[in-house]
Amino acid sequence: MDLQGFGHLLLSGAWMTIQLALASLIIGLIIGLIGALAKLSHNRAARSIATGYTTIVRGVPELLLVLTIYFGGSQILMWIAGYFGYDEYIEVGPFAAGVAALAIAFGAYATEVFRMAMLEIPKGQWESAQSIGMTKFQTFFRIILPQLWRFSLPGLGNLFQVLLKDTALVSVVGLNELMRQAAVGAANTKQPFDFYLAAAVLYLGLTLIATFVTTYLERRSKPELYQAKTSGGKA
């Protein structure tokens, strides 16, 4: 595989892909957690908003989200800033647009993962915590959230692998991530097969690393399950 001196482009693109995926993951997890709480809320308005969000976002292609936020984000921000007397042009860069679009998409799917995980936790734990004087805030962060990760990790791990590959969509708005850098190298060297094959290997490597990390976190969150499997195998 001859990359003719353009290999550094792929490495810089891979690094940009990692940054884009991790930033989208962090924001998407927060969105998903809020969405799940809203869906399970007793407030009808909150449930309606969360349901509308997940229905619309999961029914729209991620590419369309990227394009809409990139080309329409500046107009929306300028419209909001206009109310505060700010009339300068506000530009939404490709990285910010990509993070926003991927986080919104990831958050919609993560909402359902978190919602199902919350339903796995017995309601009696809420009642028991409140009976000893803990507030709902304390109950959630001290009792519910630690268990929530245990139930949701497998689903979130799968979603992150999809997110990692969806970062390639941001190349259409000019972000120099892995897919765009592969296209630049292919165009300059007239060797598209070599560059796209190298990009595929890098994507595969990132996916394998994500799988390893997810498996490790699952083992840490459920040690008793893996110990039982090991002991059962020995028996």
C-alpha positions in Angstrom: 0.0 0.0 0.0 1.8 3.1 -1.3 0.4 6.4 0.3 3.1 8.5 -1.5 3.8 10.7 1.5 0.2 11.4 2.3 -0.1 9.0 5.2 0.1 11.9 7.7 -3.2 13.1 6.4 -4.9 9.9 7.4 -3.4 10.0 10.9 -4.5 13.6 11.4 -7.9 12.7 10.0 -8.2 9.8 12.4 -7.3 12.1 15.3 -10.0 14.5 14.2 -12.5 11.6 14.0 -11.7 10.5 17.5 -12.2 14.1 18.8 -15.5 14.4 16.9 -16.8 11.1 18.2 -15.8 11.7 21.9 -17.3 15.2 21.9 -20.5 13.9 20.4 -20.6 11.0 22.8 -20.3 13.2 25.9 -23.0 15.7 24.8 -25.2 12.8 23.4 -25.1 11.0 26.8 -26.3 14.1 28.6 -29.1 14.6 26.0 -30.1 10.9 26.3 -30.2 11.0 30.1 -32.3 14.1 30.1 -34.6 12.6 27.4 -35.1 9.4 29.4 -36.0 11.3 32.5 -38.4 13.4 30.6 -40.0 10.3 29.0 -40.5 8.8 32.4 -41.6 12.0 34.0 -45.1 12.6 35.4 -45.2 15.9 33.5 -47.2 15.4 30.3 -45.4 18.3 28.5 -42.0 16.9 29.3 -43.1 13.4 28.0 -44.6 15.0 24.8 -41.4 17.0 24.1 -39.1 14.0 24.6 -41.3 11.7 22.5 -41.5 14.3 19.7 -37.7 14.7 19.8 -36.9 10.9 19.6 -39.6 10.3 16.9 -38.4 13.1 14.7 -34.6 12.7 15.1 -34.7 8.9 14.6 -36.8 9.3 11.5 -34.4 11.8 9.9 -31.1 10.7 8.2 -28.0 11.9 10.1 -26.7 13.5 6.9 -29.7 15.7 6.8 -29.1 16.8 10.4 -25.5 17.7 9.6 -26.4 19.8 6.6 -29.3 21.5 8.3 -27.3 22.5 11.4 -24.3 23.5 9.3 -26.2 25.7 6.8 -29.0 26.8 9.1 -27.2 27.1 12.5 -25.7 30.5 11.7 -29.1 31.9 10.8 -30.7 30.6 14.0 -27.9 31.9 16.2 -28.0 35.3 14.5 -31.7 35.5 14.9 -31.4 34.7 18.7 -28.4 37.1 19.1 -30.5 39.9 17.4 -32.8 40.0 20.4 -29.8 41.0 22.5 -28.6 43.7 20.1 -25.8 41.6 18.6 -25.7 42.1 14.9 -22.3 40.5 13.9 -22.2 37.5 11.7 -22.0 34.2 13.6 -20.6 31.3 11.8 -21.1 27.7 12.8 -17.9 25.7 11.9 -17.9 22.2 10.5 -16.7 20.7 13.8 -19.4 22.4 15.9 -22.0 21.5 13.4 -20.8 17.9 13.3 -20.8 17.5 17.0 -24.2 19.1 17.4 -25.8 16.9 14.7 -24.2 13.6 15.9 -24.9 14.4 19.5 -28.6 15.1 18.8 -28.8 11.8 16.8 -26.9 9.8 19.4 -29.0 11.4 22.2 -32.3 10.3 20.5 -31.2 6.6 20.5 -29.5 6.9 23.9 -32.8 8.2 25.3 -34.5 4.8 24.6 -31.5 2.9 26.0 -31.5 4.9 29.2 -35.3 4.6 29.5 -35.3 0.9 29.2 -32.4 0.7 31.7 -34.4 2.8 34.2 -37.4 0.5 33.9 -35.1 -2.4 34.9 -34.4 -0.7 38.3 -37.1 -1.6 40.9 -39.3 1.4 41.9 -38.9 0.3 45.5 -35.4 1.6 45.5 -36.7 5.2 44.9 -39.2 4.7 47.7 -36.6 3.2 50.1 -34.2 6.0 49.5 -36.8 8.7 50.1 -38.0 6.9 53.2 -34.6 7.5 54.9 -34.7 11.2 54.0 -32.8 11.3 50.7 -34.1 13.8 48.1 -34.9 12.8 44.6 -31.7 14.4 43.4 -29.6 12.4 45.9 -31.5 9.2 45.1 -30.9 9.5 41.4 -27.1 10.3 41.6 -26.3 7.9 44.5 -28.6 5.0 44.0 -30.1 5.0 40.5 -27.3 6.4 38.2 -24.6 3.8 39.2 -27.1 1.0 38.4 -28.2 2.7 35.3 -24.8 2.4 33.7 -24.7 -1.3 34.3 -27.9 -1.9 32.4 -27.3 0.6 29.6 -23.6 -0.1 28.8 -24.2 -2.8 26.1 -26.7 -0.7 24.2 -24.5 2.5 24.6 -21.5 0.6 23.3 -23.3 -0.4 20.2 -24.5 3.1 19.7 -21.0 4.5 20.0 -19.7 2.2 17.3 -22.4 3.5 15.0 -21.5 7.0 16.0 -17.8 6.4 15.3 -18.7 5.4 11.7 -21.2 8.2 11.3 -18.4 10.8 11.8 -17.7 10.2 8.1 -20.9 12.1 7.2 -19.3 15.3 8.5 -16.8 15.2 5.6 -19.6 16.7 3.4 -19.3 20.1 5.2 -15.5 20.3 4.9 -14.3 18.9 8.2 -10.9 17.3 7.8 -11.7 14.0 9.4 -10.6 10.6 8.3 -13.0 10.2 5.3 -12.2 13.6 3.9 -8.5 13.2 4.3 -8.7 9.9 2.5 -10.5 11.6 -0.4 -7.9 14.4 -0.5 -5.1 11.8 -0.7 -6.9 9.8 -3.3 -7.4 12.9 -5.5 -3.8 14.0 -5.3 -2.2 10.6 -5.9 -4.8 9.1 -8.2 -4.7 6.0 -6.0 -8.2 5.8 -4.5 -8.1 2.1 -3.6 -5.0 2.5 -1.4 -6.3 5.5 0.5 -9.8 4.2 1.0 -8.5 0.8 2.0 -6.2 2.5 4.5 -9.1 4.5 5.9 -11.1 1.3 6.2 -8.3 -0.3 8.3 -8.2 2.8 10.5 -11.9 2.7 11.0 -11.8 -1.0 11.8 -9.0 -0.3 14.3 -11.0 2.4 16.1 -14.0 0.1 16.2 -12.0 -2.7 17.7 -10.6 -0.3 20.4 -14.1 0.9 21.2 -15.3 -2.8 21.5 -12.4 -3.6 23.8 -13.1 -0.6 26.0 -16.9 -1.4 26.1 -16.2 -5.0 27.1 -13.8 -3.9 29.8 -16.3 -1.5 31.3 -19.0 -4.2 31.2 -16.7 -6.5 33.1 -16.0 -3.8 35.7 -19.7 -3.0 36.1 -20.9 -6.6 36.4 -18.0 -8.6 37.9 -20.3 -11.1 39.5 -21.7 -12.1 36.1 -18.4 -12.8 34.5 -17.1 -14.6 37.6 -20.2 -16.8 37.5 -19.5 -17.6 33.8 -15.9 -18.4 34.6 -16.7 -20.7 37.5 -19.5 -22.4 35.5 -17.1 -23.1 32.7 -14.5 -24.7 35.1 -17.2 -26.8 36.7 
